[in-house]
């Protein structure tokens, strides 16, 4: 029989962006090791609701590690201690009975706290709107082999496209840099023929918007890669820089 866990949680509570905020301590008893971290928070919220107290606000949607909606710092790590895992897929078996777990929101100048563990990550949406797309006529899908793509580049593009935009890279970075996110979104197009016509405009506009929104610069600490739930490579940051420099020197966008 699987032994249940009894845990102490110190969770950040903040009513709104203008509220000072504080840590509050909660007891989580008889937690199944097979629960996800979010299911554990659900159990705490059920108890708080029955007591007539305000439940803990946290982001979630698919709970399958796909959408990128969830995210929090767990013991100082974005998405917690399990490498290559979104918060919703982090299971309680990775914690020890009697352990104290500190949970707080992603912190960044560009991510304002909305409530408790919920932060405003619409800055990522603004970056995508600036150039994270290709313009193409709609209609029937072209034959898959009509545009030859080398296998190596196709795989790199797919790896970059795995980014779910959760913001964990920004929270993990001491500088609050979004370069891993932007690098991945630029790379997934820059590596493929379909992304070439707008490559310069895309790189220049996305990087410019990233800077406008207050994200920090990359200083190669690599915490972003270490804590990315999709294990996006920092090689994408190098590719982003190359694309931006080409745009700055040879494009009319500047």
ABEGO torsion letter per residue (X at the ends): XBBBBBBBBBBBBBABAABAEBBBBBBBBGBBAABBAAAAAAAAAAAAAAAGBBBBBBBBBAGAGAAGABEBBBGGBBGEABBGBBAAABBAAABBBGBBBBBBBBBBAABBBABEABBBAAAAAAAAAAGBBBBBBBEBBBBAAABBBBAAAAAAAAAAAABAGAGAAAAABAAGBAAAAAAAAAAAAAABAAAAAAAAAAAAAAAAAAAAAGBBBBAGAGAAAAABAAGBBAAAAAAAAAAAAAAAAABAAX
